[in-house]
Amino acid sequence: MATSVAHERRVWQFDPAYSTVEFVVRNLWYNVKGRFNVLEGSIVLDENDVRRSSVTATIKANSIDTGNKRRDAHLRSADFLDAEKFPDIEFKSERIARGRDRDSLDLEGILIVKDKRMAVALAVNEMDRSRSPKGEEFIYYSATAELDRFACGVSYWRGMIGRKLRVTINIQATHRS
């Protein structure tokens, strides 16, 4: 019986080359778009009971990229992410449930930014599955959330920069059998 339980819960590793965290925040005059370029994580997936699944992820704060080097350096500073003192942004799931349809999941967890913990709800879509000629299996997910940057301890330039960030996460994860 232990063998079937082990087989039911499989570990999938994020593929950092094909996984992204992108965000949009309103500036006084326009929207600023950006991404984090270094994302690591894993999914423990229980195909028979998704509630027994879990997700962990780590984003390197200094990998923020908005396409403007000067702005990126400021975002890494103590005014915003304080990437030198707090190099990792971490997420750990606390609850996963089936969503409204067969391809969606509701994921709740804790996001830690600058040692501040905040509850986060993600709307997740199961996008696809595939297998390479070498036998590697891949799963693809897309998730969206709205985050309150003030709750994360990032409150610089209130009134000039929007409080809410729209976040889109695209994950390609690999399982090698």
NORCOR-V801806 format. One record per backbone hydrogen bond with DSSP energy under -1.0 kcal/mol. CO is the residue of the C=O (numbers start at 1). NH is the residue of the N-H. E is the energy in kcal/mol with one decimal. If there is no record, write none. Layout:
CO,NH,E / CO,NH,E
This chain:
1,5,-1.7 / 2,6,-2.2 / 3,7,-2.1 / 4,8,-1.8 / 5,9,-1.5 / 8,47,-1.5 / 10,45,-3.0 / 12,43,-2.7 / 13,174,-2.8 / 15,18,-1.8 / 20,170,-2.2 / 21,36,-2.2 / 22,168,-2.7 / 23,34,-2.2 / 24,166,-2.5 / 25,32,-3.2 / 26,162,-4.5 / 30,27,-3.4 / 32,25,-2.2 / 34,23,-2.5 / 35,65,-2.7 / 38,60,-2.0 / 40,58,-3.1 / 41,14,-2.7 / 42,56,-2.2 / 43,12,-2.9 / 44,54,-2.2 / 45,10,-2.5 / 49,52,-2.5 / 50,53,-1.8 / 54,44,-2.6 / 55,93,-2.7 / 56,42,-2.1 / 57,91,-2.5 / 58,40,-2.7 / 59,89,-2.8 / 60,63,-2.0 / 61,64,-1.3 / 63,37,-1.6 / 65,35,-1.7 / 68,72,-2.9 / 69,73,-2.3 / 70,74,-1.8 / 71,75,-2.6 / 72,76,-1.7 / 75,81,-2.5 / 76,83,-2.2 / 77,80,-1.5 / 77,82,-3.0 / 82,86,-2.8 / 87,61,-2.5 / 89,59,-3.1 / 90,112,-3.0 / 91,57,-2.3 / 92,110,-2.4 / 95,108,-2.9 / 97,106,-2.9 / 101,104,-1.6 / 103,126,-3.4 / 104,99,-3.0 / 105,124,-2.6 / 106,97,-2.1 / 107,122,-3.5 / 108,94,-3.5 / 108,95,-2.1 / 109,120,-2.6 / 110,92,-1.8 / 111,118,-2.2 / 112,90,-1.9 / 113,116,-2.1 / 116,113,-2.2 / 118,111,-2.9 / 120,109,-2.2 / 122,107,-2.4 / 123,144,-1.8 / 124,105,-2.7 / 125,142,-2.0 / 128,140,-2.1 / 130,138,-2.8 / 132,135,-2.0 / 136,132,-2.7 / 137,175,-2.3 / 138,130,-2.1 / 139,173,-2.6 / 140,127,-2.8 / 140,128,-1.0 / 141,171,-2.9 / 142,125,-3.2 / 143,169,-3.0 / 144,123,-2.2 / 145,167,-3.0 / 147,165,-2.7 / 149,154,-2.4 / 150,153,-1.7 / 157,160,-1.7 / 157,161,-2.2 / 160,28,-1.0 / 163,149,-2.7 / 165,147,-2.7 / 166,24,-1.8 / 167,145,-1.9 / 168,22,-3.0 / 169,143,-2.8 / 170,20,-2.6 / 171,141,-2.3 / 172,15,-3.3 / 173,139,-2.1 / 174,13,-2.4 / 175,137,-2.6
